[in-house]
Amino acid sequence: MYEGEETGYQDNENGNKESPKQKQRKTRRTPSVQKVNDPGVRAPASYFTLCITGQIVSATFPLGPDKDYIFCRYELVAGPDWQLASGPQHGITQMATIKSGHFNDKIVFNMPIEVSYKSTSPFGWPQIIVSVYGQNGLGSESLLGYARVHTPVFGSRRQDEPTSSLSETPILMPKCPNMIADITSWLLRRQPELKDPKILLDNTQCKGLSMESYGTLEFQLNTVMRGARKLGYNWHA
Amino acid sequence: MAEVHIIGQILKAVDFDEPHLYCKWSLQSGNAWRLVQGELQGQTHVSSHRLQNSSDFAQPLDIHLCTAAIQGWPRLLVEVYAVNVLQQCWPVGYGFAHMPSTPGAHRLEINTWKIAPNSWWQSIKERFGGGGTALHKTDLLYSGVERYKLLTRSSGKIIVELSLIFRKFEEYGVEFK
């Protein structure tokens, strides 16, 4: 097996120029790799699993939504180390309305979110990004805004906090970049939309974007984690 | 090496006078700290609220640092800028806060300050001409060395929600209780 590993490295080196000293360094490292490949030794698990359960509870607009029928589309986004183990990564809620109620009522979705992830590092902690759309009667749908939230890192919101167990996130609607776009959008009755709502999750791409916040989206999320303490992570004080 | 994960968001800015604001943030730490994954600085979008006098950013922070020493504990610097109709922007708040030193979920409220106008002409410029004076060297934000030369006025607050995860600190003898 020792010989096999050496030739393996040499195949990779065809394209690279490498000094004989570096080649020596590589072959010196192979004995430790051989130990882990030994079937007698049990390799420790190097990933932890995270199970996220919860729901998109409702959307609240202080002066009523701009449209009659509201629905949301949610998507779960995580970093490169994360792998979706089970559950749907995106979904669309039902169409909800408050036409026959008070204009100030919260619009209840009660949309379940149940996913589980496997990962080797907490970097790229999963986030949920929701696009809220509205429709007037049988007209076309237009965007009402975007909301994003991190899935809870420490289980769920703690009971001793003065705020409720819901996490309320603002709904952000993109504004038109200049006056001509403003007039066009008013004439055609279409709101501007982001081509890819995931740029709201990226720190480097938000520059120059102009948003207006109106309304809040409430989530109730819990997480259960397994295997993180063995990897040395100090999850609680 | 011990590792620190900072996961959270810059939630909103409240109590500022101007409606359209954006925030430039950066995370600074000592020489022993190194960035493993994530970004150490960023800029939010311009935000305003339709009804209240606050600005919601909801900008996610996800930073992975590794360290060999406790000195130079990381701090978050924020600079809040206001934008007017003519697309001019000027700073309306400077502030910083150290990262909390215990793991768990924290809510930081960073109180910010801005430079007070020196003369009546400067105060008129601040109101109508697209902003007052700005700091020339931004290292005055976190160092206390030359602060006595400044004349400042209080500004609004930035609310940041963070969750901190530490790793392998016990191996190096650091205890959290």
Contacts between the chains, C-beta under 8 A, distances in Angstrom:
chain1	res1	chain2	res2	distance
A	62	B	51	5.9
A	63	B	51	7.1
A	79	B	37	7.9
A	79	B	62	7.3
A	121	B	37	7.8
A	121	B	64	7.2
A	122	B	5	4.6
A	122	B	7	6.7
A	122	B	64	7.7
A	122	B	165	5.4
A	123	B	5	6.5
A	123	B	36	7.6
A	123	B	37	4.6
A	123	B	38	6.6
A	123	B	62	6.3
A	123	B	64	4.5
A	124	B	37	7.7
A	124	B	62	6.4
A	125	B	7	4.8
A	125	B	62	6.2
A	127	B	60	6.1
A	147	B	58	7.4
A	148	B	58	5.9
A	148	B	60	6.8
A	150	B	7	6.3
A	150	B	8	7.1
A	150	B	9	6.6
A	150	B	60	6.4
A	150	B	163	7.7
A	153	B	7	5.6
A	153	B	105	6.8
A	153	B	163	3.8
A	153	B	165	6.9
A	154	B	104	6.4
A	154	B	105	5.4
A	154	B	163	6.3
A	158	B	105	7.4
A	169	B	58	6.2
A	170	B	12	7.2
A	170	B	56	3.7
A	170	B	58	5.9
A	172	B	45	7.9
A	172	B	47	6.9
A	172	B	56	6.4
A	172	B	58	6.8
A	200	B	45	7.8
A	200	B	58	7.7
A	200	B	59	8.0
A	201	B	60	5.6
A	203	B	39	4.8
A	203	B	41	7.8
A	203	B	42	3.1
A	203	B	43	7.6
A	203	B	59	6.6
A	203	B	60	7.5
A	203	B	61	7.6
A	204	B	39	6.3
A	204	B	42	6.3
A	206	B	42	7.4
A	206	B	43	6.5
A	206	B	44	5.6
A	206	B	45	4.4
A	206	B	59	6.6
A	207	B	43	4.8
A	207	B	45	7.6
A	208	B	45	7.5
A	208	B	46	7.8
A	209	B	45	3.7
A	209	B	46	7.0
A	210	B	20	7.6
A	210	B	45	6.5
A	210	B	46	4.4
A	210	B	47	7.7
A	211	B	45	5.2
A	211	B	46	7.0
A	211	B	47	5.1
A	211	B	48	8.0
A	212	B	47	7.2
A	212	B	48	5.6
A	212	B	49	7.3
A	212	B	50	5.8
A	213	B	47	6.1
A	213	B	48	7.4
A	213	B	49	5.1
A	213	B	50	7.2
A	213	B	55	7.5
A	213	B	56	4.0
A	214	B	49	7.1
A	214	B	50	4.2
A	214	B	51	7.2
A	231	B	167	7.6
A	232	B	167	5.1
A	232	B	168	4.8
A	232	B	171	7.6
A	233	B	165	5.8
A	233	B	166	7.5
A	233	B	167	4.9
A	234	B	103	5.3
A	234	B	165	7.0
A	234	B	166	4.4
A	234	B	167	6.5
A	234	B	169	6.3
A	234	B	170	7.1
A	234	B	176	6.9
A	235	B	103	6.7
A	235	B	165	6.5
A	236	B	103	6.6
A	236	B	104	6.7
A	237	B	102	4.7
A	237	B	103	5.4
A	237	B	104	5.3
A	237	B	176	5.3
A	237	B	177	6.8
